């Protein structure tokens, strides 16, 4: 690079005329305005160095040439002296030329270093911008995923609506219906205080008022058939002209046909003592959570069977999610104590077991019937839901018990595709068709429905809900066809590996 080709004027204009040698460093023909200040400063330094070198050369030569007239003649140099002077001048010129080239190299290094620093700074700035852009891209990706998730939810809602229409049920149209509620003859009034839920103390055999909602409440907790204040508190509207369609369920589903037009329910026969001797019957209701306890954990050393042996004996037991009741009995050494029956096969939703004490009870008859079905969904559909029932006679007192076990449909509180009213109707119908006058009826199960659900409210309007568990807001229940005064004991015995409670009650049959 030849520094002498780069003038101050050109520097001010941002121009550069490099030498054509391949060994020279190639610089941009146009230097950005922000670099002008340091280029002018660099040129000033170069000019100053050149002036200094010029003075160093010219001054000795000028002094050597300056002689007074009186001494000029006497000082005339010889040829040898003249040759020596020329050689000295040539040597000095070479030294100066070498010095100038050194200055040029230093200046070139300074300029290149400065340009490299500026370029590095610009690159770092660009890198930071790229990093910021990448962070923005990540944020955009996250937002996109959230938007897609919201879209999926909306699509799911649309699919649910399409399914409802496919089953012939138009919710909006049904909500506008204003059919008179029907209360059957001889509706039984049961005085019962639901302290755990704060409901009214009076439950009647059919709906005399109900809640339709438009706020945050859903079908599992918005139904408040005897509590107008609670209905309005969750953004609902209190109505006395309703049908079961107002609360979900597809009226063309196999389990809902003919059961959605009125609130009428099958009636239950009243219990009549068969003996003058009192009899205490101990009942256990328990969802074993078979998959979690036995399939995944290998039965946890038989802890459920062992606990059963230590906490009993029980007269009659109802298990849900019960793929192998004989294994449970064997773990507790109870195989000779109880008779076990498994209904529905080994599928979780249908594996329902009834067990009774052999030396105390005689079996009269038993059966099982489908009463509901899960709603379609990835995590909610496991199939149809049934009840298993037994009629048992006490060997000594001849008291007869109809024991019914049920595992309810999903989603929680929905009543499945049939809705809560039809599910309750079907359960009651099975008991009505298979019980006899005077039977003590006991219904237990994991209903997958809380105390505020339509299913439990409808069952409670004909039966007495004696006791409930706590897990999942209380979905394990025990009902009877007599008032709660005959219940002499109740307790929640915990899960023992299961994610459900094991509620138990003791009831007194015979004279009061």
C-alpha positions as CSV (number, residue, x, y, z in Angstrom):
1,X,0.0,0.0,0.0
2,X,1.4,3.4,-1.0
3,X,0.5,6.0,1.6
4,X,1.6,8.8,-0.6
5,X,-1.3,8.1,-3.0
6,X,-3.8,9.0,-0.3
7,X,-4.3,12.8,-0.1
8,X,-6.0,14.8,2.6
9,X,-8.6,15.9,0.2
10,X,-9.4,12.3,-0.8
11,X,-9.6,11.4,2.9
12,X,-12.2,14.1,3.4
13,X,-14.2,12.7,0.5
14,X,-14.0,9.1,1.8
15,X,-11.9,7.9,-1.1
16,X,-9.0,5.5,-1.3
17,X,-6.6,4.7,-4.2
18,X,-4.6,1.6,-3.2
19,X,-1.6,0.3,-5.1
20,X,-2.2,-2.5,-7.5
21,X,0.3,-4.9,-5.9
22,X,-1.2,-8.2,-4.9
23,X,0.8,-8.1,-1.6
24,X,-1.0,-5.0,-0.6
25,X,-4.1,-5.1,1.7
26,X,-7.2,-4.4,-0.2
27,X,-9.5,-1.8,1.5
28,X,-12.9,-0.6,0.5
29,X,-13.1,2.0,-2.2
30,X,-15.6,3.9,-0.1
31,X,-15.1,4.4,3.6
32,X,-18.1,5.1,5.7
33,X,-18.6,8.6,7.0
34,X,-18.2,7.5,10.6
35,X,-14.5,6.6,9.9
36,X,-13.5,10.0,8.5
37,X,-12.2,11.4,11.7
38,X,-9.6,8.7,12.3
39,X,-8.5,8.8,8.6
40,X,-7.9,12.5,8.8
41,X,-6.0,12.1,12.0
42,X,-3.9,9.3,10.4
43,X,-3.1,11.5,7.4
44,X,-2.0,14.3,9.7
45,X,0.4,12.0,11.5
46,X,1.8,10.9,8.1
47,X,2.3,14.5,6.9
48,X,4.0,15.4,10.2
49,X,6.4,12.5,9.9
50,X,7.2,13.4,6.3
51,X,7.9,17.0,7.2
52,X,10.3,15.9,10.0
53,X,12.2,13.6,7.7
54,X,12.4,16.4,5.0
55,X,13.9,18.8,7.5
56,X,16.4,16.2,8.7
57,X,17.7,15.7,5.1
58,X,17.5,19.3,3.8
59,X,19.0,21.1,6.8
60,X,22.5,19.5,6.7
61,X,22.6,19.8,3.0
62,X,21.7,23.5,3.1
63,X,24.3,24.2,5.8
64,X,26.9,22.4,3.7
65,X,26.1,24.6,0.8
66,X,26.2,27.8,2.7
67,X,29.8,29.3,2.5
68,X,31.1,32.8,2.8
69,X,32.6,34.5,-0.3
70,X,36.0,34.8,1.4
71,X,36.4,31.1,2.0
72,X,34.8,29.8,-1.2
73,X,37.9,29.7,-3.2
74,X,40.1,28.1,-0.5
75,X,37.5,25.5,0.3
76,X,37.0,24.1,-3.3
77,X,36.6,20.3,-2.9
78,X,38.8,17.8,-4.6
79,X,37.4,15.0,-6.8
80,X,37.8,12.5,-4.0
81,X,36.0,14.8,-1.5
82,X,33.2,15.4,-4.1
83,X,32.8,11.6,-4.6
84,X,32.7,11.0,-0.9
85,X,30.0,13.6,-0.5
86,X,27.9,12.1,-3.2
87,X,28.3,8.7,-1.6
88,X,27.3,10.1,1.7
89,X,24.2,11.8,0.2
90,X,23.2,8.6,-1.5
91,X,23.6,6.6,1.7
92,X,21.5,9.2,3.6
93,X,18.8,9.0,0.9
94,X,18.7,5.2,1.2
95,X,18.4,5.6,5.0
96,X,15.6,8.1,4.6
97,X,13.8,5.9,2.0
98,X,14.1,2.9,4.4
99,X,12.7,5.1,7.2
100,X,9.8,6.2,5.1
101,X,9.0,2.6,4.1
102,X,9.0,1.7,7.8
103,X,6.6,4.6,8.5
104,X,4.4,3.4,5.7
105,X,4.3,-0.1,7.2
106,X,3.4,1.3,10.6
107,X,0.7,3.4,9.2
108,X,-0.7,0.5,7.2
109,X,-0.7,-1.6,10.4
110,X,-2.5,1.1,12.3
111,X,-5.1,1.5,9.6
112,X,-5.7,-2.2,9.2
113,X,-6.0,-2.7,13.0
114,X,-8.5,0.2,13.2
115,X,-10.6,-1.2,10.4
116,X,-10.5,-4.7,11.9
117,X,-11.7,-3.3,15.2
118,X,-14.6,-1.5,13.5
119,X,-15.6,-4.6,11.5
120,X,-15.4,-6.7,14.7
121,X,-17.7,-4.3,16.5
122,X,-20.2,-4.3,13.6
123,X,-20.1,-8.1,13.5
124,X,-20.8,-8.3,17.3
125,X,-23.7,-5.9,16.8
126,X,-25.1,-8.0,14.1
127,X,-24.6,-11.1,16.2
128,X,-26.6,-9.5,19.0
129,X,-29.3,-8.6,16.6
130,X,-29.4,-12.1,15.3
131,X,-29.6,-13.4,18.9
132,X,-32.5,-11.0,19.6
133,X,-34.2,-12.2,16.4
134,X,-33.8,-15.8,17.5
135,X,-35.3,-15.1,20.9
136,X,-38.2,-13.3,19.1
137,X,-38.5,-16.4,16.9
138,X,-38.7,-18.6,20.0
139,X,-41.4,-16.4,21.5
140,X,-43.3,-16.4,18.3
141,X,-43.1,-20.2,18.2
142,X,-44.4,-20.4,21.8
143,X,-47.3,-18.1,21.0
144,X,-48.1,-20.0,17.8
145,X,-48.3,-23.3,19.9
146,X,-50.6,-21.6,22.4
147,X,-52.8,-20.3,19.6
148,X,-52.9,-23.8,18.0
149,X,-53.8,-25.3,21.4
150,X,-56.7,-22.8,21.7
151,X,-57.8,-23.7,18.2
152,X,-57.7,-27.4,19.2
153,X,-60.0,-26.6,22.2
154,X,-62.4,-24.8,19.9
155,X,-62.4,-27.6,17.4
156,X,-63.1,-30.1,20.3
157,X,-66.0,-28.0,21.3
158,X,-67.3,-28.0,17.7
159,X,-66.9,-31.8,17.6
160,X,-68.9,-32.1,20.8
161,X,-71.6,-30.0,19.3
162,X,-71.6,-32.2,16.2
163,X,-71.8,-35.3,18.3
164,X,-74.8,-33.9,20.2
165,X,-76.5,-33.1,16.9
166,X,-75.6,-36.6,15.6
167,X,-77.5,-38.1,18.6
168,X,-80.5,-35.9,17.8
169,X,-80.1,-33.5,20.8
170,X,-80.0,-29.7,20.3
171,X,-79.2,-28.2,23.6
172,X,-80.1,-24.6,22.7
173,X,-83.4,-25.7,21.4
174,X,-84.1,-27.8,24.5
175,X,-83.1,-25.0,26.9
176,X,-85.9,-23.0,25.3
177,X,-88.4,-25.7,26.0
178,X,-90.8,-25.0,28.8
179,X,-92.5,-28.3,29.6
180,X,-94.2,-28.7,33.0
181,X,-92.3,-30.9,35.5
182,X,-94.1,-34.0,36.5
183,X,-94.3,-35.2,40.0
184,X,-95.5,-38.8,40.3
185,X,-98.2,-39.9,42.7
186,X,-97.1,-40.7,46.2
187,X,-93.8,-38.8,46.0
188,X,-91.8,-39.5,49.1
189,X,-90.4,-36.7,51.1
190,X,-87.2,-37.5,53.0
191,X,-85.8,-35.3,55.7
192,X,-82.1,-35.3,55.2
193,X,-79.4,-32.7,56.1
194,X,-76.5,-32.6,53.7
195,X,-74.0,-30.8,55.9
196,X,-71.1,-31.5,53.6
197,X,-72.6,-29.7,50.7
198,X,-74.9,-27.2,52.5
199,X,-78.0,-28.3,50.5
200,X,-81.5,-28.0,51.7
201,X,-82.7,-30.5,54.2
202,X,-85.6,-31.6,52.1
203,X,-85.3,-33.9,49.1
204,X,-88.4,-34.8,47.1
205,X,-89.1,-37.7,44.7
206,X,-89.0,-35.5,41.6
207,X,-87.7,-32.1,40.6
208,X,-89.8,-29.2,41.8
209,X,-87.3,-26.6,40.6
210,X,-83.9,-26.6,38.9
211,X,-81.0,-24.5,37.7
212,X,-80.0,-23.7,34.1
213,X,-76.7,-22.0,34.0
214,X,-74.7,-19.5,31.9
215,X,-71.7,-18.8,34.2
216,X,-68.7,-20.8,35.3
217,X,-70.6,-23.7,36.7
218,X,-70.7,-27.0,34.7
219,X,-73.0,-30.0,34.8
220,X,-71.2,-31.5,37.8
221,X,-72.0,-28.7,40.2
222,X,-74.5,-26.4,38.6
223,X,-77.5,-28.6,39.3
224,X,-79.2,-27.4,42.4
225,X,-82.7,-28.7,42.4
226,X,-83.6,-27.6,45.9
227,X,-81.4,-24.6,46.3
228,X,-82.5,-21.5,44.4
229,X,-79.9,-19.3,46.1
230,X,-77.0,-21.5,45.1
231,X,-78.3,-21.6,41.5
232,X,-78.3,-17.8,41.2
233,X,-74.9,-17.7,43.0
234,X,-73.2,-19.5,40.2
235,X,-74.8,-17.4,37.5
236,X,-77.7,-19.6,36.8
237,X,-81.4,-19.1,36.3
238,X,-84.0,-20.8,38.5
239,X,-86.7,-22.6,36.5
240,X,-89.7,-24.6,37.4
241,X,-90.6,-25.6,33.9
242,X,-87.9,-28.0,32.8
243,X,-87.2,-31.4,31.4
244,X,-84.2,-33.7,31.8
245,X,-82.9,-32.4,28.5
246,X,-82.0,-29.1,30.2
247,X,-79.2,-31.0,31.9
248,X,-77.5,-32.9,29.1
249,X,-77.8,-36.4,27.7
250,X,-78.8,-37.5,24.2
251,X,-82.4,-38.5,24.1
252,X,-81.8,-41.0,21.2
253,X,-79.0,-42.8,23.0
254,X,-79.8,-46.5,23.9
255,X,-79.9,-45.7,27.6
256,X,-82.0,-42.5,27.4
257,X,-84.8,-43.4,25.0
258,X,-88.2,-42.6,26.5
259,X,-86.7,-41.1,29.7
260,X,-86.1,-37.5,28.8
261,X,-89.6,-36.0,28.6
262,X,-90.4,-36.0,32.3
263,X,-88.9,-36.1,35.7
264,X,-90.8,-39.3,36.7
265,X,-88.7,-42.0,38.3
266,X,-89.3,-45.7,39.1
267,X,-90.6,-46.1,42.6
268,X,-88.9,-48.3,45.3
269,X,-90.7,-50.8,47.5
270,X,-90.6,-49.9,51.2
271,X,-88.5,-52.0,53.6
272,X,-90.5,-54.2,56.0
273,X,-88.8,-56.1,58.9
274,X,-89.0,-59.9,58.5
275,X,-88.0,-60.7,62.1
276,X,-88.6,-59.5,65.6
277,X,-84.9,-59.9,66.2
278,X,-82.6,-57.0,65.4
279,X,-79.8,-57.6,62.9
280,X,-76.8,-55.3,62.3
281,X,-75.4,-55.5,58.7
282,X,-71.9,-54.2,58.0
283,X,-71.3,-52.9,54.4
284,X,-68.1,-51.9,52.6
285,X,-67.8,-49.9,49.4
286,X,-64.4,-49.7,47.7
287,X,-62.8,-48.9,44.4
288,X,-59.6,-51.0,44.4
289,X,-57.8,-49.0,41.6
290,X,-56.7,-52.3,40.2
291,X,-54.4,-50.9,37.5
292,X,-52.5,-48.6,39.9
293,X,-52.2,-51.1,42.8
294,X,-51.9,-54.5,41.0
295,X,-50.9,-54.0,37.4
296,X,-48.3,-51.3,38.0
297,X,-47.2,-52.1,41.6
298,X,-47.8,-55.9,41.7
299,X,-50.3,-55.7,44.5
300,X,-47.9,-54.0,47.0
301,X,-47.3,-57.2,48.9
302,X,-51.0,-58.0,49.2
303,X,-51.7,-55.0,51.5
304,X,-55.3,-54.6,50.5
305,X,-56.3,-58.2,51.3
306,X,-54.4,-58.0,54.6
307,X,-56.1,-54.8,55.5
308,X,-59.5,-56.3,54.6
309,X,-58.8,-59.1,57.0
310,X,-57.7,-56.8,59.8
311,X,-60.6,-54.3,59.5
312,X,-63.5,-56.8,59.0
313,X,-65.5,-58.9,59.1
314,X,-68.0,-57.4,56.7
315,X,-71.4,-58.9,55.8
316,X,-71.5,-57.6,52.2
317,X,-68.9,-55.8,50.1
318,X,-69.0,-54.0,46.7
319,X,-65.7,-53.5,44.8
320,X,-65.2,-51.5,41.6
321,X,-62.2,-51.9,39.3
322,X,-62.0,-55.4,40.6
323,X,-60.3,-57.7,38.1
324,X,-59.7,-60.6,40.5
325,X,-61.5,-60.6,43.8
326,X,-60.1,-64.1,44.6
327,X,-56.6,-62.7,44.7
328,X,-57.6,-60.0,47.2
329,X,-59.3,-62.6,49.4
330,X,-56.2,-64.9,49.1
331,X,-53.8,-62.1,50.2
332,X,-55.9,-61.7,53.4
333,X,-56.5,-65.4,54.0
334,X,-60.2,-64.9,53.4
335,X,-60.9,-67.3,50.6
336,X,-63.0,-69.6,52.8
337,X,-64.8,-66.7,54.5
338,X,-66.4,-65.0,51.5
339,X,-68.1,-65.9,48.3
340,X,-67.0,-63.6,45.4
341,X,-68.7,-62.8,42.1
342,X,-67.2,-60.7,39.3
343,X,-69.5,-59.0,36.9
344,X,-68.7,-57.5,33.5
345,X,-65.4,-59.3,32.9
346,X,-61.9,-57.9,33.6
347,X,-62.3,-54.5,32.0
348,X,-61.9,-51.6,34.5
349,X,-65.2,-49.9,33.7
350,X,-67.1,-53.2,33.9
351,X,-65.1,-55.2,36.5
352,X,-67.6,-55.0,39.4
353,X,-67.5,-57.5,42.3
354,X,-69.9,-58.4,45.0
355,X,-68.7,-60.4,48.0
356,X,-70.7,-61.8,50.9
357,X,-70.0,-63.8,54.1
358,X,-70.7,-67.5,53.4
359,X,-71.7,-68.6,56.9
360,X,-74.2,-65.8,57.4
361,X,-76.0,-65.3,54.1
362,X,-77.7,-67.5,51.5
363,X,-77.9,-66.3,47.9
364,X,-81.4,-66.1,46.4
365,X,-80.6,-64.7,43.0
366,X,-78.2,-62.3,41.2
367,X,-77.8,-60.5,37.9
368,X,-76.2,-57.6,36.0
369,X,-77.5,-55.0,33.6
370,X,-76.0,-52.1,31.6
371,X,-77.4,-48.8,32.7
372,X,-75.1,-46.1,31.2
373,X,-72.2,-45.4,28.8
374,X,-69.2,-43.0,28.9
375,X,-69.2,-40.0,26.6
376,X,-66.8,-40.1,23.6
377,X,-63.4,-38.8,24.5
378,X,-59.7,-39.8,24.6
379,X,-59.6,-40.0,28.4
380,X,-63.2,-40.5,29.2
381,X,-64.5,-43.4,27.1
382,X,-64.0,-46.8,28.5
383,X,-67.3,-48.4,27.5
384,X,-70.7,-49.2,28.9
385,X,-71.4,-49.1,32.7
386,X,-73.4,-51.6,34.6
387,X,-74.9,-52.6,37.9
388,X,-74.4,-56.0,39.6
389,X,-77.1,-57.1,42.0
390,X,-77.7,-59.8,44.6
391,X,-80.6,-60.8,46.7
392,X,-79.4,-62.4,49.9
393,X,-81.2,-63.9,52.9
394,X,-79.9,-63.9,56.4
395,X,-79.7,-67.4,57.6
396,X,-80.9,-66.7,61.1
397,X,-83.3,-63.8,60.9
398,X,-84.5,-64.4,57.3
399,X,-84.1,-60.7,56.6
400,X,-83.7,-60.2,52.8
401,X,-81.2,-57.7,51.4
402,X,-81.0,-56.6,47.8
403,X,-77.4,-55.4,47.3
404,X,-76.6,-53.4,44.2
405,X,-73.1,-52.3,43.1
406,X,-72.4,-49.6,40.4
407,X,-69.5,-48.0,38.7
408,X,-70.7,-44.7,37.1
409,X,-69.9,-43.2,33.6
410,X,-67.5,-40.5,32.7
411,X,-66.8,-37.6,32.5
412,X,-67.3,-36.9,36.2
413,X,-70.8,-35.6,37.0
414,X,-72.1,-35.9,33.5
415,X,-74.1,-39.1,33.6
416,X,-72.4,-40.2,30.4
417,X,-74.1,-40.1,27.0
418,X,-77.5,-40.7,28.6
419,X,-77.3,-37.8,31.1
420,X,-77.7,-37.9,34.9
421,X,-81.5,-38.4,34.9
422,X,-81.5,-41.4,32.6
423,X,-78.6,-43.0,34.4
424,X,-80.4,-42.7,37.7
425,X,-83.6,-43.9,36.1
426,X,-81.9,-47.0,34.7
427,X,-80.4,-47.9,38.1
428,X,-83.7,-47.5,39.9
429,X,-85.5,-49.5,37.2
430,X,-83.1,-52.5,37.7
431,X,-83.8,-52.4,41.4
432,X,-87.6,-52.0,40.9
433,X,-87.7,-55.0,38.5
434,X,-85.7,-57.4,40.6
435,X,-86.5,-56.5,44.2
436,X,-89.4,-57.9,46.2
437,X,-91.8,-56.3,48.6
438,X,-90.1,-55.8,52.0
439,X,-86.5,-56.1,50.7
440,X,-83.9,-53.9,52.4
441,X,-82.3,-52.3,49.4
442,X,-78.6,-51.1,49.6
443,X,-77.0,-49.4,46.6
444,X,-73.2,-48.7,46.7
445,X,-70.6,-47.7,44.2
446,X,-68.1,-45.3,42.7
447,X,-70.7,-43.2,40.8
448,X,-68.2,-40.8,39.2
449,X,-70.7,-38.2,40.3
450,X,-70.7,-35.8,43.3
451,X,-73.5,-34.9,45.7
452,X,-74.5,-32.0,43.5
453,X,-74.7,-34.0,40.3
454,X,-78.1,-34.8,38.6
455,X,-77.4,-38.6,39.0
456,X,-77.0,-38.4,42.7
457,X,-79.8,-35.9,43.2
458,X,-82.2,-38.1,41.3
459,X,-81.2,-41.2,43.3
460,X,-81.5,-39.2,46.5
461,X,-85.1,-38.2,45.6
462,X,-86.1,-41.9,45.8
463,X,-83.5,-43.4,48.1
464,X,-81.7,-42.1,51.2
465,X,-78.0,-41.2,50.7
466,X,-76.6,-42.5,54.0
467,X,-72.9,-41.8,53.5
468,X,-70.3,-40.6,51.0
469,X,-66.5,-40.5,50.6
470,X,-64.3,-37.5,50.2
471,X,-62.0,-38.1,47.3
472,X,-62.7,-36.4,44.0
473,X,-65.2,-34.1,45.8
474,X,-67.1,-37.2,47.1
475,X,-68.1,-39.6,44.3
476,X,-68.4,-42.8,46.3
477,X,-71.8,-43.2,47.8
478,X,-74.1,-45.6,49.8
479,X,-77.9,-45.4,49.5
480,X,-80.7,-47.3,51.2
481,X,-84.5,-47.5,50.8
482,X,-85.1,-46.6,54.5
483,X,-84.3,-43.5,56.5
484,X,-81.0,-42.7,58.0
485,X,-82.2,-43.5,61.5
486,X,-81.4,-47.2,60.9
487,X,-77.7,-46.3,60.2
488,X,-75.9,-47.1,63.5
489,X,-72.3,-46.4,62.3
490,X,-70.4,-44.9,59.4
491,X,-66.7,-44.3,58.6
492,X,-64.3,-43.4,55.9
493,X,-61.5,-46.1,56.2
494,X,-59.1,-44.6,53.7
495,X,-57.7,-45.9,50.4
496,X,-55.0,-48.4,51.3
497,X,-53.2,-48.0,48.0
498,X,-56.3,-46.9,46.1
499,X,-57.0,-43.3,45.1
500,X,-60.6,-43.8,46.3
501,X,-62.0,-43.9,49.8
502,X,-63.3,-47.0,51.4
503,X,-66.6,-45.9,53.1
504,X,-68.4,-48.2,55.4
505,X,-71.8,-48.2,57.1
506,X,-73.5,-50.4,59.6
507,X,-77.3,-50.6,59.4
508,X,-79.9,-52.1,61.8
509,X,-82.6,-54.3,60.3
510,X,-85.6,-55.6,62.1
511,X,-87.6,-53.8,64.7
512,X,-86.5,-50.3,65.7
